[in-house]
Each structure stands twice: as structure tokens, then as C-alpha cells.
Amino acid sequence: MKNIVQLFEAKVKDAKNFDQMIGFLSWIPYLPVHRYFHIQYLYFNGDIYKYFAGLCDYKRNLKLLNADIGGFRFEFTKNSYSYSVAFFIKETQVENLFFLSSITYPFIWNMLIEKIVRRRYPDLVLLYWKQSELKDALFLLEQRLIRKYDLVVKELSIKEKRESKWEREYYPMYDSDRKWTSKSLKQVFDEATERGQWFKKVNFCFFRKDDESKVVPMASCTITKYGHICFNHLYLDITSNLLPELEGFHRKRIHLFQNKGLKERNYIPSSPLSIEYDIDIFKDKENLSSFSKILRKYPNSTKAVFHTNTNALNKLTYLPSLWHS
């Protein structure tokens, strides 16, 4: 029997539609060690299939495998070794939102994203999820599967602001850490809220409800704030219960920013966007200074910041109608 990566590539070549691909992926049992289902969300304003097909015309390491499902093959060489990965592109129910999907090793997948996707910015844009969105989506996943599985967090990649002002002056403002744990989703997110931490990556495992030892999981899943999800089993359980919620967050965000560009509105002013914080965030002069530095990175734009000398300093407003392209 061919290995699973080869079987996946063969299916990408032969599939007539996405239903055949999803059926194949749902059939696959627990993946061998170091192989994962990978899903990367992308925002693209246009025909993404035509765009990737066009890339094949001048990038010799990218080849079209199947026009029916947007199937491609990426090849690269590293340390005198040749590698390849097959993937397909699927349109979601959200306008201009797509995802790349494959079965491969993590480092090969990372090369695909770095060499193809990130280099095509701003044409191809990686999706970004906020901490609250990750929390809501994972809690919903846990709730939907609670009768079959217990979800236990195994690994976290976190960032938090350094407490010491002296440290922030001589070192990076934010401290990064990677830690291993065996806590529930609720415990992990509650602790993050208390400590002012946010997650770059969360790895959690599915255990059978009757498994008291919690040693050998049914499946392992990792989700990052940059729109990447990878897992090794339970394809239908994970994709049907997690992906629609995550895609819904993107739909709301796109709706919020619709028709805010000057050219889209034919230079007619629009209503301002308002961002309200739960805490008086600009009471800390350091936060205000950091925000000012960010605004100064846009020299060709006009900014308007409204504030009062009352307790409403936690409200920031800017006028998108004043921004110039």
C-alpha cells in the first residue's frame, strides 16, 4: 500500500469534485506519526484558481495537477534533498475566503506557506483570529463533542507584556514562551485573561470519555491565530464543528469593513469606525506612546483621534474617510 501522502496526491490528481476529496479525507484513519491534515485560510479578492494557475506559468516549482478542484503540486530542494507537497484550494461560504488543504509533514507545509503564500502578499492574505474568537470557537467545539471526547490542552505558544518597566526599556516589550500542560480549555483561557496573555498557538488532544488515564489521545489538533489548523484524526468531527464558526468570524469582520475604502465610495465620506475597549487602555502612557508610533508608520495618511478629559478615554475613533491612498 502506498503511503498516505502519495495516496493523497493521487486523489488530488483524479478527483472530479470536492465531495470526492472530502469523502476520501473522512475515510482516512489515524495518520502516521508526523503526518497531518493541514488547512490554511486565505483571503483573496478574485478568482484564486486562475491566480494560482497563472503562478504555474512562471514558477517552475509549482504545477497544476487538477483544474476541477484547484489541485497543485509544490516542489523545492533543501540541503540537497528534494521535497514535494500536493494541495487543493477550496472556496468557503464566505465571499473571497478560501483555504489550502493537504496531508504532509509540518516542515514541508511551512515551506509551501513561506515560499508561495507569504511572498504573494498583499494578493494573498493570511487570515487572523483574535483571542476571543479562538476561545469561542474552541469552547463550541468542546460543547458539541462533549458526549464523545474530553479536550485537554497539551501545548501553548504565548506572548505577554513584560511587567517590569525596566525590562520593557532594554528588552522586547513582549515576552514569548512555550509551555506544556494538561489543563482544560477553560483553565487555560481563564489564566491567560488573568495574566494578560494571548496565544499564538494552542495544541489540544481528544480523549475518549471513558479514558481515565489521559495518556494516548484519539487525536491531536493545533490551531494558530494566523489561520492555520492541523490535526491527525477525526477529520469530520473537527472540520464540521470548528471551521464554520471560524469562518463566521471572518464574515462579520469583512461586513464591518465593507465600503470603507475611498475609491469604493468614490471619495464620499463614510461614518467613522469606533473601537471600544473594556479597560481604560490609554490611561497607561506607554500604550498611548506605542499607539502613536504605529500611526506614524503611515506618513501618507491623515488621522483624527477624538477624546475627552473624562473617563471615556478608552474609546478611540478614526475617520476612514480621511485616509489617502
C-alpha positions in Angstrom: 0.0 0.0 0.0 1.3 3.4 -0.9 2.0 5.8 2.0 -0.8 8.3 2.8 1.0 11.3 1.3 1.2 9.5 -2.0 -2.4 8.4 -1.8 -3.5 12.0 -1.1 -1.6 13.3 -4.2 -3.1 10.6 -6.4 -6.6 11.6 -5.2 -5.9 15.3 -5.8 -5.0 14.4 -9.4 -8.1 12.2 -10.0 -10.9 13.8 -8.0 -13.7 15.2 -10.1 -15.2 17.4 -7.4 -14.7 18.5 -3.8 -17.2 15.9 -2.5 -14.9 13.1 -3.6 -12.0 14.8 -1.8 -13.9 15.3 1.4 -15.1 11.7 1.3 -11.5 10.5 0.8 -10.3 12.6 3.7 -13.1 11.5 6.0 -12.3 7.8 5.3 -8.6 8.1 6.4 -7.9 6.6 9.8 -5.4 7.9 12.3 -2.5 9.4 10.3 1.0 8.0 10.7 3.4 9.9 13.0 4.5 13.4 11.8 1.8 13.5 9.1 -1.1 15.9 9.5 -4.2 17.3 7.8 -3.3 20.9 7.1 -5.8 23.8 6.5 -4.7 27.3 5.9 -7.2 30.1 5.4 -6.6 32.8 2.8 -8.3 36.0 1.8 -8.2 36.7 -2.0 -10.3 39.2 -3.9 -10.8 37.5 -7.2 -10.6 34.1 -8.9 -8.0 32.3 -6.8 -7.9 29.3 -9.0 -7.0 31.4 -12.0 -4.4 33.2 -9.9 -2.6 30.0 -8.9 -2.8 28.6 -12.4 -1.1 31.8 -13.5 1.7 31.3 -11.0 2.4 28.0 -12.6 3.3 29.7 -15.8 6.4 31.3 -14.5 7.2 29.4 -11.2 8.8 26.1 -12.2 8.3 24.6 -8.7 4.5 25.0 -8.8 2.5 22.7 -11.1 -1.2 22.3 -11.8 -2.5 18.8 -11.1 -6.3 19.1 -11.4 -8.2 22.1 -12.7 -11.6 20.6 -11.5 -10.7 21.1 -7.8 -7.8 23.6 -7.9 -5.2 20.9 -7.2 -1.5 21.8 -7.3 1.9 20.4 -6.6 4.7 22.4 -5.0 8.4 21.2 -5.2 11.5 22.5 -3.5 15.1 21.5 -2.6 16.7 21.8 0.8 20.1 20.5 1.8 20.4 18.6 -1.5 17.1 16.8 -0.8 14.0 17.2 -3.0 10.6 17.5 -1.4 7.1 18.0 -2.8 3.6 18.5 -1.5 0.2 18.3 -3.2 -2.6 20.5 -2.1 -6.0 21.8 -3.2 -7.8 25.1 -2.8 -11.4 25.2 -1.6 -13.8 28.1 -1.7 -15.8 28.7 1.5 -19.3 30.0 2.0 -17.8 33.4 2.9 -17.0 35.8 -0.1 -13.3 35.9 -1.0 -12.4 33.4 1.7 -10.6 30.2 0.7 -8.4 27.5 2.3 -5.5 25.5 1.2 -5.6 21.8 2.3 -3.1 19.0 2.3 -1.7 16.0 4.1 2.0 16.3 4.6 4.8 16.9 7.2 4.8 20.2 9.1 8.2 21.5 7.7 7.1 20.8 4.1 3.8 22.6 4.7 5.7 25.6 6.3 7.9 25.8 3.2 4.8 25.9 1.0 3.3 28.8 3.0 6.6 30.7 3.2 7.6 30.3 -0.4 4.3 30.7 -2.1 1.7 32.3 0.1 3.6 34.8 2.2 5.6 36.0 -0.8 2.4 36.8 -2.7 1.2 39.4 -0.1 -0.9 41.6 -0.4 -2.6 39.5 -3.2 -2.9 36.5 -0.8 -3.6 37.4 2.8 -3.4 35.0 5.8 -6.4 35.0 8.0 -6.1 36.3 11.6 -8.2 35.2 14.5 -8.4 37.2 17.8 -8.0 35.6 21.2 -11.7 35.9 21.9 -12.5 34.2 18.5 -10.2 31.3 19.2 -11.8 30.9 22.6 -15.4 31.0 21.4 -14.7 28.5 18.5 -12.8 26.0 20.7 -15.4 26.2 23.5 -18.1 25.5 20.9 -16.2 22.5 19.6 -15.8 21.1 23.1 -19.5 21.6 23.8 -20.5 19.8 20.6 -18.3 16.8 21.2 -18.6 16.6 25.0 -20.5 13.4 24.9 -17.7 11.6 23.0 -14.5 13.3 24.0 -12.7 15.2 26.7 -10.5 18.1 25.3 -7.2 18.6 27.1 -4.7 21.3 26.2 -1.2 19.9 25.8 1.0 22.8 24.4 0.8 26.6 24.3 2.7 29.3 22.5 2.0 32.5 24.3 3.0 36.2 24.5 2.6 38.6 27.3 3.6 42.1 28.2 6.7 42.3 30.5 5.6 43.6 33.9 8.9 45.4 34.7 9.2 48.9 33.0 13.0 48.5 33.2 12.8 45.2 31.2 10.5 46.8 28.6 13.0 49.5 28.1 16.0 47.2 27.5 14.3 44.1 26.1 11.4 43.5 23.7 8.2 44.8 25.2 6.5 41.3 24.9 7.8 38.1 26.4 7.3 34.9 24.4 7.0 31.5 26.0 6.2 27.9 25.0 4.9 25.6 27.7 3.3 22.2 28.1 0.3 21.5 30.3 -2.6 19.1 30.8 -5.4 21.6 31.6 -8.9 22.1 30.2 -9.7 24.8 27.7 -11.5 26.9 30.4 -8.5 26.8 32.8 -6.1 27.8 30.0 -8.1 30.7 28.8 -9.0 31.9 32.3 -5.4 32.0 33.2 -4.5 33.9 30.0 -7.1 36.5 30.8 -5.8 37.0 34.4 -2.2 37.3 33.2 -2.8 39.4 30.1 -1.5 36.7 27.8 -2.5 35.8 24.3 -2.0 32.7 22.3 -0.1 32.4 19.1 -0.8 28.6 19.0 -2.9 26.1 21.0 -2.4 22.4 20.8 -5.1 20.2 22.4 -5.9 16.5 22.4 -9.1 14.5 22.2 -9.5 11.6 24.7 -12.4 9.2 24.9 -14.8 9.9 27.7 -14.1 6.6 29.4 -10.3 7.1 29.2 -9.3 8.0 32.8 -5.5 7.8 32.2 -5.5 10.5 29.5 -2.2 9.2 28.1 -2.9 8.1 24.5 -5.2 10.6 22.7 -7.7 9.8 20.0 -6.4 12.8 18.0 -4.2 15.9 18.3 -5.1 19.3 16.9 -3.2 22.6 16.7 -4.7 25.9 15.8 -2.8 29.2 15.4 -4.0 32.8 15.3 -2.7 33.0 11.7 -5.5 30.9 10.2 -3.7 27.5 10.3 -5.2 24.3 11.6 -3.5 20.9 11.6 -4.7 17.6 13.1 -4.1 13.8 12.7 -7.5 12.2 13.1 -11.3 12.8 13.4 -11.5 14.8 10.2 -15.2 15.2 10.0 -15.7 15.9 13.8 -13.1 18.7 13.6 -13.9 20.3 10.3 -17.7 20.2 10.6 -17.8 21.6 14.2 -14.9 24.0 14.1 -14.5 25.5 10.7 -17.9 27.1 10.2 -17.5 29.0 13.4 -14.1 30.3 12.5 -15.3 31.3 9.0 -18.2 33.2 10.6 -15.8 35.5 12.5 -14.3 36.4 9.2 -17.7 37.1 7.6 -18.5 39.6 10.4 -15.2 41.3 10.1 -15.5 41.7 6.3 -19.0 43.1 6.7 -17.7 45.7 9.2 -15.1 47.0 6.8 -17.2 46.8 3.6 -17.3 50.0 1.6 -14.8 51.8 3.8 -12.2 52.4 1.1 -12.1 55.9 -0.5 -12.1 54.5 -4.1 -15.0 52.2 -3.3 -17.1 55.1 -2.1 -16.0 57.4 -4.9 -14.3 59.6 -2.2 -17.6 60.2 -0.4 -17.1 60.4 3.4 -18.4 57.4 5.4 -19.3 57.0 9.1 -16.3 56.6 11.3 -15.2 53.2 12.8 -15.2 53.1 16.6 -13.2 50.7 18.7 -14.2 50.5 22.4 -12.0 48.8 25.0 -13.2 47.0 28.1 -10.5 48.8 30.1 -9.1 52.4 30.2 -6.2 51.3 27.9 -4.8 54.7 27.1 -4.5 55.6 30.8 -1.1 53.9 30.5 1.1 56.5 28.8 3.3 53.6 27.4 0.3 52.2 25.5 -0.5 55.7 24.1 3.1 56.1 23.0 3.1 52.7 21.3 -0.1 53.6 19.5 1.4 56.9 18.3 4.4 55.1 16.9 2.2 52.8 14.9 0.2 55.7 13.4 3.5 57.4 12.4 4.3 54.4 10.2 1.6 55.7 7.8 3.1 59.0 6.6 0.7 59.4 3.6 -2.4 59.3 5.7 -4.4 61.7 7.7 -5.5 60.7 11.2 -8.2 62.1 13.5 -8.3 61.0 17.1 -11.2 62.2 19.3 -11.1 62.0 23.1 -12.4 63.8 26.1 -11.0 64.6 29.5 -13.4 62.3 31.2 -13.5 58.6 31.9 -14.3 57.9 28.3 -10.6 57.8 27.3 -10.9 54.1 26.4 -12.7 55.0 23.2 -10.8 55.5 20.0 -12.3 56.8 16.8 -10.7 57.4 13.5 -12.2 58.6 10.3 -11.5 56.3 7.4 -12.8 59.0 5.0 -9.7 61.0 5.8 -7.2 58.3 4.8 -5.5 58.8 1.5 -4.2 56.1 -0.8 
